[in-house]
Amino acid sequence: MAKVGQIGRILGPRGLMPNPKTGTVTLNVGSAVEDVKQGKVSFRVDKYGIIHNSIGRVSFTPEQLVQNATELVHTLEKMKPSSAKGTYMKSISIASTMSPGIKVDPKSIK
């Protein structure tokens, strides 16, 4: 971390700074790479409870994007705490980097 800290001013604002909590700083590099290759899902939550996550790149096919979005929603549903009552996801919107969001009905994703 001391060596990476020197370039923290560059990586920090972009959200690329390694963090031991997220598993991006580890002594066992092999297992970390295997986890990522097997599809480890990580996402960020802001202070308002909004989840920000990437589901694909421009090079992805529409089928791959749909599959990734569906998997993200199912993962979030599995992570719902048993103490949470009522509607867990109030709304879903999808947007590219610099465009307005498109609202998606949460009930339409199965």
Order of alpha helices (4+ residues) and beta strands (2+ residues): alpha-alpha-alpha-beta-beta-alpha-beta-beta
